[in-house]
Amino acid sequence: LVVVDAFQAWCGPCKTVVDLFRKIRNEVSSDLLHFAVAEVDSIDALEKYRGKCEPVFLFYAGGELVAVVRGANAPLLQKTILEQLAAERKVLEHGGERVVV
């Protein structure tokens, strides 16, 4: 599971969310969980996320987009990370299907 903080250069990545990512990474301590940041202004595939002053968090599993969280809502982000991580474990261990958005 890769969680991407999609931001714009003029807004920058959300500092409080980076701290939340560190906290969750330490608590979960899973090789399945990775975090990344992406500047949408320089990545054509993320063009639809440009022009908004709201952070967007994209959740990818198996190369597919499986969830999106808009806004720096720490409780929702944490909940979504834990849910998607559990879903990815289930897919890998039991061969279930990923729900793609």
Backbone as CSV, one residue per row, in Angstrom:
resi,resn,N_x,N_y,N_z,CA_x,CA_y,CA_z,C_x,C_y,C_z
1,LEU,0.856,-1.185,0.000,0.000,0.000,0.000,0.888,1.229,0.000
2,VAL,0.665,2.099,-0.972,1.413,3.354,-1.057,0.423,4.500,-0.881
3,VAL,0.706,5.378,0.081,-0.119,6.555,0.329,0.660,7.757,-0.197
4,VAL,0.064,8.472,-1.152,0.726,9.603,-1.798,0.060,10.906,-1.372
5,ASP,0.863,11.816,-0.831,0.406,13.172,-0.517,0.591,13.991,-1.790
6,ALA,-0.509,14.218,-2.523,-0.453,14.975,-3.781,-0.643,16.451,-3.464
7,PHE,0.388,17.255,-3.757,0.347,18.674,-3.399,0.767,19.526,-4.593
8,GLN,0.558,20.835,-4.462,0.996,21.787,-5.479,2.160,22.600,-4.934
9,ALA,3.042,23.005,-5.811,4.264,23.704,-5.399,3.965,24.936,-4.549
10,TRP,2.932,25.689,-4.910,2.627,26.918,-4.181,2.012,26.644,-2.815
11,CYS,1.579,25.427,-2.573,0.943,25.062,-1.311,1.871,24.193,-0.455
12,GLY,2.638,23.333,-1.086,3.589,22.465,-0.388,2.908,21.306,0.305
13,PRO,3.683,20.258,0.623,3.106,19.119,1.337,2.686,19.547,2.738
14,CYS,1.656,18.931,3.234,1.118,19.278,4.549,2.049,18.767,5.649
15,LYS,2.627,19.681,6.397,3.605,19.318,7.437,2.984,18.447,8.527
16,THR,1.777,18.776,8.961,1.158,17.999,10.040,0.866,16.573,9.585
17,VAL,0.560,16.403,8.305,0.280,15.067,7.792,1.561,14.238,7.719
18,VAL,2.675,14.878,7.390,3.954,14.164,7.369,4.242,13.600,8.758
19,ASP,3.966,14.376,9.789,4.144,13.890,11.167,3.197,12.731,11.462
20,LEU,1.950,12.832,10.987,0.986,11.753,11.173,1.472,10.482,10.473
21,PHE,1.994,10.618,9.254,2.521,9.470,8.524,3.635,8.783,9.322
22,ARG,4.528,9.574,9.894,5.620,9.005,10.709,5.057,8.222,11.895
23,LYS,4.075,8.829,12.562,3.462,8.192,13.732,2.818,6.861,13.336
24,ILE,2.040,6.868,12.259,1.365,5.644,11.816,2.394,4.607,11.390
25,ARG,3.408,5.038,10.669,4.462,4.114,10.211,5.112,3.422,11.410
26,ASN,5.388,4.171,12.465,5.990,3.596,13.672,5.036,2.649,14.385
27,GLU,3.757,3.004,14.444,2.770,2.169,15.128,2.477,0.882,14.360
28,VAL,2.334,0.996,13.050,1.952,-0.155,12.229,3.148,-1.049,11.942
29,SER,4.279,-0.432,11.670,5.522,-1.141,11.410,5.316,-2.307,10.440
30,SER,4.839,-1.985,9.249,4.571,-2.999,8.235,5.368,-2.708,6.969
31,ASP,5.934,-3.756,6.386,6.651,-3.619,5.122,5.686,-3.339,3.968
32,LEU,4.389,-3.515,4.217,3.385,-3.279,3.176,3.022,-1.805,3.027
33,LEU,3.407,-0.967,3.994,2.972,0.426,4.022,4.116,1.361,3.632
34,HIS,3.855,2.198,2.617,4.845,3.161,2.145,4.162,4.508,1.943
35,PHE,4.921,5.578,2.168,4.404,6.921,1.988,5.254,7.650,0.957
36,ALA,4.616,8.529,0.191,5.321,9.314,-0.817,4.649,10.667,-0.951
37,VAL,5.376,11.623,-1.522,4.803,12.924,-1.845,4.976,13.143,-3.343
38,ALA,4.009,13.828,-3.955,4.061,14.077,-5.389,3.554,15.477,-5.678
39,GLU,4.347,16.248,-6.392,3.942,17.595,-6.791,3.108,17.485,-8.064
40,VAL,1.821,17.771,-7.956,0.902,17.565,-9.083,1.210,18.474,-10.272
41,ASP,1.863,19.612,-10.026,2.187,20.532,-11.113,3.200,19.944,-12.085
42,SER,3.991,18.988,-11.627,5.045,18.441,-12.484,4.765,17.005,-12.944
43,ILE,3.588,16.473,-12.624,3.251,15.098,-13.008,1.942,15.122,-13.792
44,ASP,2.032,14.874,-15.091,0.858,14.960,-15.964,-0.278,14.038,-15.529
45,ALA,0.049,12.858,-15.027,-0.981,11.896,-14.613,-1.821,12.421,-13.444
46,LEU,-1.305,13.414,-12.715,-2.028,13.981,-11.570,-2.642,15.342,-11.885
47,GLU,-2.764,15.668,-13.158,-3.263,16.972,-13.593,-4.629,17.319,-13.009
48,LYS,-5.503,16.323,-12.831,-6.856,16.607,-12.345,-6.885,17.090,-10.896
49,TYR,-5.762,16.998,-10.201,-5.696,17.452,-8.808,-5.107,18.858,-8.695
50,ARG,-4.829,19.503,-9.823,-4.257,20.861,-9.813,-5.335,21.905,-9.562
51,GLY,-4.895,23.065,-9.046,-5.781,24.212,-8.914,-6.641,24.229,-7.667
52,LYS,-6.412,23.326,-6.749,-7.202,23.296,-5.516,-6.270,23.494,-4.326
53,CYS,-6.730,24.257,-3.379,-5.931,24.488,-2.172,-6.352,23.497,-1.100
54,GLU,-6.392,22.240,-1.481,-6.800,21.188,-0.555,-5.898,19.987,-0.816
55,PRO,-5.251,19.495,0.230,-4.405,18.328,-0.007,-5.254,17.119,-0.393
56,VAL,-4.671,16.274,-1.228,-5.332,15.056,-1.669,-4.380,13.904,-1.376
57,PHE,-4.920,12.852,-0.803,-4.120,11.679,-0.469,-4.639,10.509,-1.289
58,LEU,-3.747,9.939,-2.083,-4.088,8.864,-2.998,-3.529,7.558,-2.456
59,PHE,-4.363,6.548,-2.425,-3.978,5.242,-1.900,-3.874,4.250,-3.061
60,TYR,-2.684,3.692,-3.267,-2.448,2.734,-4.348,-2.082,1.376,-3.776
61,ALA,-2.674,0.343,-4.343,-2.334,-1.038,-3.979,-2.245,-1.832,-5.271
62,GLY,-1.184,-2.562,-5.439,-1.006,-3.333,-6.659,-1.019,-2.471,-7.903
63,GLY,-0.577,-1.210,-7.785,-0.548,-0.295,-8.912,-1.895,0.323,-9.263
64,GLU,-2.923,0.041,-8.485,-4.273,0.553,-8.738,-4.668,1.551,-7.655
65,LEU,-5.416,2.582,-8.043,-5.939,3.559,-7.083,-7.106,2.915,-6.338
66,VAL,-6.968,2.758,-5.018,-7.999,2.071,-4.234,-8.760,2.991,-3.288
67,ALA,-8.237,4.200,-3.038,-8.942,5.134,-2.158,-8.378,6.539,-2.352
68,VAL,-9.214,7.541,-2.058,-8.809,8.946,-2.126,-9.381,9.648,-0.899
69,VAL,-8.537,10.434,-0.222,-8.996,11.254,0.899,-8.641,12.693,0.564
70,ARG,-9.641,13.562,0.605,-9.422,14.988,0.334,-9.431,15.752,1.651
71,GLY,-8.446,16.634,1.809,-8.353,17.437,3.018,-7.451,16.787,4.051
72,ALA,-6.925,17.617,4.937,-6.002,17.147,5.971,-6.778,16.736,7.220
73,ASN,-7.591,15.713,7.076,-8.406,15.194,8.175,-7.657,14.005,8.779
74,ALA,-6.892,14.260,9.848,-6.023,13.234,10.438,-6.781,11.970,10.854
75,PRO,-7.917,12.070,11.558,-8.625,10.844,11.937,-9.086,10.035,10.720
76,LEU,-9.590,10.715,9.692,-10.031,10.012,8.493,-8.851,9.379,7.752
77,LEU,-7.740,10.101,7.686,-6.546,9.553,7.043,-6.070,8.290,7.753
78,GLN,-5.991,8.367,9.077,-5.534,7.216,9.853,-6.480,6.029,9.659
79,LYS,-7.776,6.281,9.723,-8.770,5.223,9.535,-8.631,4.591,8.148
80,THR,-8.489,5.432,7.129,-8.379,4.934,5.760,-7.096,4.128,5.569
81,ILE,-6.001,4.598,6.130,-4.737,3.861,6.030,-4.885,2.476,6.647
82,LEU,-5.457,2.404,7.842,-5.602,1.113,8.527,-6.559,0.191,7.772
83,GLU,-7.659,0.742,7.246,-8.609,-0.068,6.477,-7.986,-0.596,5.191
84,GLN,-7.290,0.269,4.476,-6.678,-0.154,3.214,-5.522,-1.128,3.433
85,LEU,-4.801,-0.949,4.506,-3.721,-1.883,4.841,-4.295,-3.261,5.157
86,ALA,-5.385,-3.299,5.911,-6.052,-4.573,6.221,-6.580,-5.226,4.950
87,ALA,-7.158,-4.422,4.057,-7.678,-4.949,2.793,-6.548,-5.513,1.936
88,GLU,-5.405,-4.832,1.910,-4.269,-5.310,1.111,-3.701,-6.601,1.689
89,ARG,-3.641,-6.691,3.005,-3.190,-7.950,3.631,-4.107,-9.104,3.222
90,LYS,-5.408,-8.833,3.233,-6.390,-9.849,2.865,-6.189,-10.297,1.412
91,VAL,-5.963,-9.344,0.526,-5.721,-9.657,-0.888,-4.478,-10.531,-1.026
92,LEU,-3.417,-10.132,-0.348,-2.151,-10.873,-0.481,-2.186,-12.249,0.171
93,GLU,-2.886,-12.379,1.295,-2.905,-13.639,2.016,-3.975,-14.609,1.501
94,HIS,-5.106,-14.071,1.057,-6.220,-14.934,0.708,-6.654,-14.809,-0.753
95,GLY,-5.965,-13.983,-1.522,-6.268,-13.863,-2.931,-7.557,-13.131,-3.253
96,GLY,-7.994,-12.256,-2.353,-9.200,-11.469,-2.623,-8.956,-10.449,-3.712
97,GLU,-9.999,-9.702,-4.057,-9.876,-8.676,-5.088,-9.782,-7.293,-4.471
98,ARG,-8.990,-6.446,-5.117,-8.903,-5.053,-4.701,-10.103,-4.296,-5.248
99,VAL,-10.616,-3.373,-4.448,-11.700,-2.509,-4.905,-11.036,-1.236,-5.440
100,VAL,-11.152,-1.014,-6.736,-10.489,0.106,-7.407,-11.472,1.257,-7.550
101,VAL,-10.972,2.499,-7.310,-11.826,3.685,-7.475,-11.560,4.340,-8.810
